[in-house]
Amino acid sequence: MNHLVATEIQILDSNLDLITTVISPYSLGAGNIIQYSKELSDYGQCTFKISSYDPQFASYGDILEPHVNHIRLQRNNVTVWQGAIIENPKRTKDYVEIVAAEYLWYLNKKRVHRTSIDPATNTADGIYRIFDTANGATTMQAAVTAIMTETIADYQSTNHALASLALGQIDNPPYPPNITNAAIPPAALSGPWEFGDGTSAPTMTFDFHTILYILKQFGAYTYADFNIDNSLNFNFETFLGNDLRNKVTLTWAQGGNSEDFNVPRLGQRQVNSLIGIATDEDGNVLHVEQTDQASITASGLLEGVAAYVDIKDQATLNARVQAELPMISTVDGAATSMTVGKNGYTPGTFDVGDVINQVVDHKAVTYNQPRRVVGMTTEVFNTGKESTVIQLNQLLPFQPGG
């Protein structure tokens, strides 16, 4: 499993065609020459430096300007990271520092179109974007497609780094288990996600929010994942990743392939009885309580309250609290991590979103569970050595291995 092969830094143009390869990156310090990270349904970043005396500047000019060119990292012809240059935090007599970000970063710089009718005035006043049946949002798939189609059109009308962005796979995820509507008495919701009127099924209201913020809310309610892949396709999928439990096991033990681990028990964040609070369009207070009885029996009653400013109806509030509670109701719900180095798996064997095994056999900790990869942070050194910290989340019952 030894993969002491230099990581190749490639600079690409806006069409993702190769401009040049960085031959000798300038040290970031302590022999570290590249740092990069990846995040599930979010963006990671990449940092490196190039000498100010590098002859490639004479050959290609200023190819490091933010929001113009892209960066791709490859090992053994496998792309392990890709994104666009967003910053040169330092340009000195000795070096130019480059910070690049995965493409979802740009969706945090794009406001949603506020075209829906404000129910208080019955006019499209440029303040709200409402996702409900009255405003044409039938399904989650339709809502995601609508805001991303608008975003793509805006990018294509300018010289944007994502001018070539296109729609990829857009799923319509199912309602999560145990979700109800706001009828009296409440009825269970099942099947593919559909918006409603706030009573029959959820609605969602946003004002001056970014596309990334809204996508994260959509993902939280439906447990779906999203990304912009290396071909600049936007994907919104019920589950983004592969079940690799039979192929990949990160192990800390005698002869294991990991160098360190962290399996925390975060009792300070634990809540097993959660009340969610919001207000509707008329200022009326909405609330719902969700409990995890198994956690209450095991740990005792731990109560909490959460307020949501973007929720305007009871069914959406029910959905949100339903999504939040499993992440905080047990101490084992916290993210764990493994640190791997030269004995780890070859880059490309697994990626964010994949389900793998985490095994720890230590005097203080014994742990063996399937977990989901939600983040990876890698340091590359001038000796060829790499060190990667892999963040792993608990699986939900309806996910592979859950």
C-alpha positions, 0 to 999 in steps of 0.5 A: 500500500506504499504510495510515496509518489509525488502529487502533481499540481496541474493548472487548468484554464476555464475549459479545464484544459491543461496549461502547465504542471507545477514542477517545484512547489515552494515550501509552506513550512516544515517540509509541507508543500501542499495542503488540501481538503474535501467535504461532503455537500460542502467545499474543501480548499487547497493551498500551495506556493510557487516561487516568484522566480519560477520560469513558468511565469515568463512562459504563461504570464499571470496564470494564478489570478483568482476566479480565472484558472483551476487547480487539479491534483493528481497521483498516478493519473488519479484526480484526488482534488479539483477546484478553482483559484480563489485567492493569492493571500501573499505575493512576495519577492520569494513566492506566490501563495495560492488558495483554491476551493472546491466548486461549491464555494461559488454557490456561497457567493450566489443569492437565490432569485426571489421571485415568489409571491409574498403571501402577506401582499400577494405580490412578487416583491423581491424579498421572498423565495417560497417553495410550495405548491402555490408557487410552483414547487411540486417536488424537491427535484423540481425545486433544486432544478429551478434554482440551479437552472437560474444559477447556471444561466447567471453564470453563463451570462458572465465570464465566470469560473463556472460558466460551463456548469451544467445539471447532472443527476438530480434525484427526488429523495423520499421523505425520511422515516417518521416524518408527518404533516401538520394536519390534526391529527398529523398523518405520516408522509411517505414516498418521494418528497413533495411540497405542499401548503404547510399543512398537507406537506412542508413548504420552505421560505427563504429571503436573501439566502445563498444557493449553498445555504438553501441546498444545505437546508434541502439536504438536511430535510431530505438527507440528500447529498450534492456536489459539483463534480470534476466535469462541472456537473451539479448533482443532487443525489439521495445518497452520494457515494458507494458502500465499500464495507467489503473493500475498505477498513481503516484499522488502528491496531497491531499491524494496522494501516492507520497512525492515529484515531479519535473516537470522541464521546461529546456529552456536552452537545447531547440532547434527547428531547428537542423542542423546535421553535419557528414563526409563521408568516403572520408571526404565530409561534410554531413548536414541536417536540421530538424525543429519543426514548432509547437515549433517554433510558440510557442517559437520562433526560437531556432537553434542548431548544432550537429556533429556526428563522427560515421555517414558516410552517408546521410541517417543515418544522416537524421535518427539521427537528426530525432531521436534527435529533439523530445527530445529537441524541447520543454521544456516539453520534459525534464525528470520528477520525482516522489518520493514515499515512504511507500504509493507508489506501491508495488515493482514489480507493475511496472518497467523501460519501463512501461507507467504509469500516473503522476499527480500533483495537486499543487498551483504552478504546475498542471500536468497530463500526461502519462509518461514512466518509464526510471529509478528508484533509491531506498534507503532502511533504517534499519527501513524498510522504502524505498524512491524511485525517479522515472524518467519519460520521455515524450512519443513519438507519436507512443508509448502507450499513446503518 
